Amino acid sequence: MNENKKNNDQSVNIYKIFFKYHPTPIYVWQKTDEDLVLINYNAAADNLVDGKMNRFLGIKATELYKDRPDIIEDLNRSFNERITISRDLKYTYLTGDKEKILNVIYSFIPSDMVLVHTEDSTERMRSQQELKDITEKKQTEINLIESEKKFRTLVSRNIKISQKEISSVVGITEVTLRSKYKEFLKKLSFNFI
């Protein structure tokens, strides 16, 4: 019996060390009456607020997140439905630093807790947005090149059609078409000089 207690104590100590030194911020909320109260956090969470996390121990979620009903809703939903919720959200830390994009995971822990794990996704999301912007820009350029090719083909065949008909063929707006047409005429006149 004494050996089982020793093994159990050792396991508890391992979990405590894992929790404390896990590299991503972790927060533990416990249900009391009609609210959730912050009862624990790890070193990574404390580092985010310059070692001042202890001032938030015992605070109610409705007080801490009074301006963030979405976070209160996620905490309560995780607890009430006994589920895990994962989502990205924009968040400004309580130290008032810059806004971050966090991937937040709310996990119900029987019988009365919610463990919250956060990961800073700001750079990943920014990179994804930059890639999307570049891709859209390149696709626009490709579309314009294709449109110009179609336009040159029409002009080279000496087909006389209206700008509306041309824009419907090449799939671009009349304003863009006029602009590209003027550029094309400038290039065309330069080539003949």
Secondary structure, DSSP 4 states (H G I P E B T S, - for coil): -HHHHHHHHHHHHHHHHHHHH-SS-EEEEEEETTEEEEEEE-HHHHHHTTT-GGGGTT-BHHHHTTT-HHHHHHHHHHHHHT-EEEEEEEEE-TT---EEEEEEEEEEETTTEEEEEEEE-HHHHHHHHHHHHHHHHHHHHHHHHHHHHHHHHHHHTT----HHHHHHHHT--HHHHHHHHHHHHHHHHHHH-
